[in-house]
Every structure is written in C-alpha cells, then in structure tokens.
Amino acid sequence: MIVTKYSANGNDFILFIAQKKADRQELAKKLCHRQNGVGADGMVVVIPHEKYDFEWEFYNSDGSLANMCGNASRAVAHFAHEKGISRNGKAEFLTGAGVIRATINGLYVVSDMTPPRIIETNIQEDNEIWWLIDSGVPHLVTIRDDISEFDIKQARRLRHKYNCNVNICKPQKDTLWVRTYERGVEDETLACGTGMVACFVRCNQEGLLDDMVKVFPTSGDELYVSLEDGVYKFGGKVTKTFIAETID
C-alpha cells in the first residue's frame, strides 16, 4: 500500500486513498507508531463520494476516530488537489463534523471550518475559568498571560474529566499563541487546528482579538484564523514530506 506523509505546521498525518469504508483502527495504530510504523499524529483515508469531491475517515494515532481535524483538513485538501480528486484549486469534502470547503494556492491552504459551538463558559478548574467549545471536536480553553509552561499532568486530568482536548492560549493585539494537549494522541502536539480555532473563538467573543489574527502554535509556524461573513477560516502552509510503501 502506498501512503503519503504530510506535515501541517508540525501536526503530521498519513494519507491514502481507499474505495470504501472499513474499520481501520488497528491499521492507524500500526502506521502512526513513531518507532515501528511511519509515525504520525493521525491517519486520513480518502474515500469516493457521490455528492462531494470525497469523504474522509480520520483516525487519531491511538486508533480512535475523530470527527474533525483542522490541520488534517488542509493537508487532505492539498493531497486531493495533487491527485486530481478535486479541481480548480478548491476542495469540498465530507467529515464527521460536516462539509469542509478548502482553497488551495500552492502549499497554502485555507479551510472553512464547521461552525463552532460554545458549550460552557464558566468551568472552574485550578483557579482558572475554562470555556468548553466544540470547533469540530471539543476543546477546553483558558487564557493566560504566560504559556511558556504547560502542565501536561493537569491537561491529561482535564482531558479525561471532560473527554476533550485541552488548550492554553495567550492573546495579544493581532496575535494569538496556543498550546494544545490532544485527545487521541494523549500528549501536547506541535499544532492543532481546531484548538487554534477554539482559542480564537473565546478570545474574539471576549473582545480580546479582532476578526483576523496571526496564530502561533508550539511549532512556531505562523498561521491565520479569521471570522469572515460568519465563517471561521483557518489558513497556513502544508508540506508533503514523503511517499512510502508499507509492508505487512
């Protein structure tokens, strides 16, 4: 089987094409293993669809299914564009969270995210106020003046208590810094698209950020999140790192 490896600002994925849906949880765990597989945060399976350019199955590295992944949406849009599955620099595809529309311009890809849903705005944990926001998948978000330290033990505890991803963020003028502990990877990742969007939603709602900002995840790469005519857009560069043949 031929697979393609992509990195979306440090969030890395294995992608391949299949003709039908299947239970690929064990395959995801095998291929995403950092030592014994290709190594990745997640696996994306591109499947034909009658109405849209394609449908995806998204798996976390632990084999669990996820409805949405912002960085993977940009990587798979570029992959489909290169493969001729989508055309004219645009992609429209079905995820577990709904239909995603993306625009591809070279390596720069912008995804129109599914409408976020604010679930709770007053969760009190460890003397901080957390918001719970579903931006395709659920995220806890708190705002801090300094995010140089990220307590992974705390993040892991909150992840299991609320069954969600956990984010700390720092807004400043037109810039947002974000760190995310991802459910399904069970550690901090270098970037999380839905996490960046969730953090933007809170900061924008609280009047701390305008409708278009630069966002810097742990990888240090520069991305953009904006709110345009009611649509949340998430943009940045992706990198195709290599193509490989897997061996059973």
Backbone hydrogen bonds, N-H to C=O, Kabsch-Sander energy under -0.5 kcal/mol:
donor,donor_aa,acceptor,acceptor_aa,energy
3,V,244,A,-2.9
4,T,15,L,-2.7
5,K,242,F,-3.3
6,Y,13,F,-2.7
7,S,239,T,-2.9
8,A,11,N,-3.0
9,N,7,S,-0.7
11,N,8,A,-1.3
12,D,10,G,-0.7
13,F,6,Y,-2.8
14,I,42,G,-2.0
15,L,4,T,-2.9
16,F,44,V,-1.6
18,A,46,V,-2.6
24,R,22,A,-0.9
28,A,24,R,-2.4
29,K,25,Q,-2.1
30,K,26,E,-2.1
31,L,27,L,-3.0
32,C,28,A,-2.5
33,H,29,K,-0.7
33,H,30,K,-0.6
37,G,33,H,-1.3
38,V,31,L,-1.3
39,G,31,L,-2.6
40,A,32,C,-1.8
41,D,12,D,-2.1
42,G,12,D,-1.1
43,M,59,Y,-2.6
44,V,14,I,-3.2
45,V,57,E,-2.6
46,V,16,F,-2.7
46,V,44,V,-0.5
47,I,45,V,-0.6
47,I,55,E,-3.1
53,D,92,E,-2.2
54,F,92,E,-0.8
55,E,47,I,-3.1
56,W,94,L,-2.3
57,E,45,V,-1.7
59,Y,43,M,-2.7
60,N,64,S,-3.4
61,S,41,D,-1.4
62,D,184,G,-1.1
63,G,60,N,-2.0
66,A,58,F,-2.0
73,S,69,C,-1.9
74,R,70,G,-1.3
75,A,71,N,-2.1
76,V,72,A,-3.0
77,A,73,S,-1.4
78,H,74,R,-1.8
79,F,75,A,-2.3
80,A,76,V,-2.8
81,H,77,A,-1.9
82,E,78,H,-2.4
83,K,79,F,-1.9
84,G,80,A,-0.5
84,G,81,H,-0.9
85,I,80,A,-2.1
86,S,80,A,-1.3
90,K,87,R,-1.4
91,A,102,A,-2.4
93,F,100,I,-2.4
94,L,54,F,-1.9
95,T,98,G,-2.5
96,G,67,N,-1.1
97,A,67,N,-1.2
98,G,95,T,-1.0
100,I,93,F,-3.1
101,R,112,D,-0.7
102,A,91,A,-2.8
103,T,110,V,-2.5
104,I,89,G,-2.9
105,N,103,T,-0.5
105,N,108,Y,-3.0
108,Y,105,N,-2.0
109,V,107,L,-0.6
109,V,236,G,-2.6
110,V,103,T,-2.3
111,S,234,F,-2.7
112,D,101,R,-3.2
113,M,111,S,-0.8
113,M,232,Y,-2.9
117,R,134,D,-2.7
119,I,117,R,-0.7
119,I,132,L,-2.6
120,E,132,L,-1.6
123,I,130,W,-2.3
124,Q,122,N,-0.6
125,E,123,I,-0.7
125,E,128,E,-2.0
128,E,125,E,-1.1
130,W,123,I,-3.2
130,W,128,E,-0.6
131,W,141,V,-2.5
132,L,120,E,-2.7
133,I,131,W,-0.6
133,I,139,H,-2.8
134,D,117,R,-3.2
135,S,133,I,-0.8
135,S,137,V,-1.9
139,H,133,I,-2.4
140,L,165,N,-2.9
141,V,131,W,-2.4
142,T,167,N,-1.5
144,R,169,C,-2.8
152,I,150,F,-1.1
155,A,151,D,-2.4
156,R,152,I,-2.7
157,R,153,K,-2.1
158,L,154,Q,-2.6
159,R,155,A,-2.5
160,H,156,R,-1.9
161,K,157,R,-2.2
162,Y,158,L,-2.5
163,N,159,R,-1.0
164,C,159,R,-1.2
165,N,138,P,-2.4
166,V,181,Y,-2.3
167,N,140,L,-2.3
168,I,179,R,-2.1
169,C,142,T,-1.8
170,K,177,W,-2.5
172,Q,175,T,-2.9
175,T,172,Q,-1.9
176,L,214,K,-2.3
177,W,170,K,-2.2
178,V,216,F,-2.1
179,R,168,I,-2.3
180,T,189,T,-0.5
181,Y,166,V,-3.2
182,E,180,T,-0.6
182,E,187,D,-2.5
183,R,181,Y,-0.5
185,V,182,E,-0.9
186,E,182,E,-2.5
187,D,182,E,-0.8
189,T,180,T,-1.8
196,M,192,C,-2.3
197,V,193,G,-2.3
198,A,194,T,-2.3
199,C,195,G,-2.4
200,F,196,M,-2.2
201,V,197,V,-2.6
202,R,198,A,-2.0
203,C,199,C,-2.4
204,N,200,F,-3.0
205,Q,201,V,-2.5
206,E,202,R,-2.0
207,G,204,N,-1.3
208,L,203,C,-2.9
209,L,203,C,-0.9
213,V,225,V,-2.5
214,K,174,D,-2.4
215,V,223,L,-3.0
216,F,176,L,-2.7
219,S,190,L,-2.4
220,G,217,P,-1.6
223,L,215,V,-2.5
223,L,221,D,-0.6
224,Y,235,G,-2.5
225,V,213,V,-2.0
226,S,233,K,-2.2
227,L,211,D,-2.9
228,E,226,S,-0.5
228,E,231,V,-2.9
231,V,228,E,-1.9
233,K,226,S,-2.7
233,K,231,V,-0.6
234,F,111,S,-2.3
235,G,224,Y,-2.7
236,G,109,V,-1.8
238,V,107,L,-2.0
239,T,7,S,-2.5
241,T,5,K,-2.0
241,T,239,T,-0.8
242,F,5,K,-1.2
244,A,3,V,-2.9
246,T,1,M,-2.9
246,T,244,A,-0.5
